[in-house]
Amino acid sequence: MPLLTDLSAAVAAGKRIDTIRITQELLAAGTSPQDVVEQGLVPGMANVGELFRRNEIFVPEMLVAARAMKEALKLLEPLLAKAGIKPKYTVVIGTVQGDLHDIGKNLVAMMWKGANFAVVDLGTNVSADRYVAAAREHNANVVGLSALLTTTMPAMKETVRLLKEANLPNVKIMVGGAPITQAFADEIGADGYSADAGSAVNIALKLVGEAA
């Protein structure tokens, strides 16, 4: 019987067919869907994030791994839902108003999903009001704002302002994107900043108090 470590390795290597097969075999052998996620998929994607952070792999490899993980989740999510098992935390993510770029945002969303966050992806060109409404509707723990254009940095600042004014005490705001820096994040009052998708999971976990 394959081990959960085999699943982690298949996901990290982006081996979609092996990931599906091992997931099916683990379930058939009686491994709980929750264990498959938490002890198989999550460590695999954590490894991918760390390799990406160290520049040992790049965006294409990360995308391939995320797609393999996504195929396994297609098998697991109905079983988790049937058992009443839900992710502990919910994140809302989008690219700020005026910006249509989504590759970085999509990578972060995939990494969060691979770490067993419930992800609400608002897409691109997202107004500040939509972020506030989504955070309230989904009782979000983290709201992620992405921007690639320097011209949309003011929109990010305005979104942070409105989220702070919306009286959502449990929401932490995380920002990122090519022109964004830690200094800018501090200036606009964001709670967290991630320089890349590989770091995004750890930053989000810190914001919700799950990591040191």
N, C-alpha and C positions, 0 to 999 in steps of 0.2 A: 504494500500500500504506500502511495506517496505520502511524504511528510509535509507539514505546513511550511517547513523551510524550503521544500522543493517549489512550492507555490510562490513563495517570496522571491526565489531566484528566477523563476520563469517570468514573473511580472517585471522584475528589475532588468531582465534581458530583453523585454519587449516581445517575448515569444507568445503570441496571441493564442495559437492553437494549443500549445502546451498548457497555457494558463487555463483555458476552458476545460481541457481534458482533466487536469489535476483537480480543478474545482469540482467537476462532476464526480470524480473518483472519491474525493474526500467526503462529499455529501453522501454518496452511496455507502461509504464505510461507516456512516453514523456521526461524522464530525458536524457539530452544530454550525449553522450559517454564521452565527455571531463569531465563533472561533475562527472560521475561515477568513472573515473580514479582519478581525482584530489581531490574529496571530499569523495570518498569511499575507493578505493584501497590504495592510498598513505597514508592516516592516519592509515589504518590498518597495513600496513607494517612498518610504523614509530613506531607504538606501539610495534610491534614484535622486532624491532631493539633495542628499549629502554629496553624491558624485557630481551633481550639477553645480553645487556651491563651490566645490573644489576645482571646477573647470576640467573634470575628467570625462564628462560627457557634455553634450550640447543640446540645443533645442530639438533637433530631429530625434535624437535618442530618447529624450524626455517625452516627446509626443507619442512615440511608438510604445513606450512603457505605459503611458496613461491610457492609450487605446486598449492595450491588453487588459489592464485593470478594469476598464469600462465594460469589456465583454464579460468578465467574471461577475461584475455587479449586476448585469442583466439577469443572470441566473439567481443571484442571491437576494436581490431586493424584494421580489415577491414573497420569498420564504421568510425574510425578516419582518415584512409587513404582516404576514399571516400570524407570526408569532408575537406580534405587538412590540417588536424591538425597533427602536428608533435611535438615530444618532443623538448624542447628548447635547450637542451644540448646533446652532443654526447660524450660517453666515450669508449675508447678502453681498453681491459683488456686481460691479458694472464699470464701464468707462464713462467718465464725466461728460457733461453736456458740451457739444461742439467737437467732440473727438470720436472718430469712427474706428479707431484701431482696437483690435481685440486679441491679438496673439498672446501678448503677455497676460492679459486678463484671463484668457482661456486656460493658459498654463497654470496660473494660480488656482483657478476654480477646479481644475483636474487634480491638483495636488491636495487641495482641501478635501475633495470628495474621496480621494484615495486614503486620506487620514480619518475617514469616517465622520466628517462634518456633513450636515445637511446643507446643500448649497442652493441658493436662489440666485440665478444669474439673470440680471436685468438687461444684459446686452450692452450696446454702445449708445452714445449720445443721450445719457440718462440725466434728466433734470434733477435738481436738488429735491424738489417736492416728491418725485418718484422714489428716491432713496428713503426719504422720511416715511412715506406711506408704506413701503415694503418692509422697512425695519419694524414698524409698528404692527403691520398685519401678520408678519411671520415670527414676531417676538424674537428678533435676531439678537445674538450675542455679539457678533462682529459685523461691521459694515466695511467692505473693501472698496476703495476708490482708486481707479487707474487713470493715468493720463500719459500720452506720448508726446503731445504737442505743448510747447512752452506757452502757446496762446491760450491753452485751456487750463493752465494752472490757476488763474483767478476763479474759474468755475469750481475747481476743487476746493479752494479756500471758502467760497460761498456755501458749498455743500456741507463742509465741516461746520461752518457757523450755524446753518439751519438745523443740522442734526443735534448740535449742542443745545440749541434753543428749544428743541422739540420735547424736552423733558422725558428722555428715554434713558433712565438711570442704569439699565443693564447693558446698554450698547457701547461697545468700544469701536473706535474708528481707526482703520488702518489704511495707509496710502502707499502708492508705489508707481513706478513708471520711469521711463528713461530720463526725463528732466528733473525728477523729484529727488531730493536729498533729505538726509536726516535733519539738516538745519531748516529746510522749508517745512518739513513735517512739524517740527517744534514750533515754528513761527505761526502756523495756521491752527495749532492746537490739536493736531491728530494724536491719538494715543499710541500708535505704532507705525513703524516704517519698515518695509522690506525692500532690499535692493534687487532681489530676484525671486523667482518662483521657488527655488530650492530652499530659501529661508522662510518662506511665507507660512509654512505649517508651524514651525517653532514659534514664530512671532505671535501667531493667532493663539496658540496654546498658552503662551505667557499672558496674553491679554485676558484670557478666561481663567487664569490661575491654575492651569494644568501643567506648567513647566516652570523650571527655576529660571 
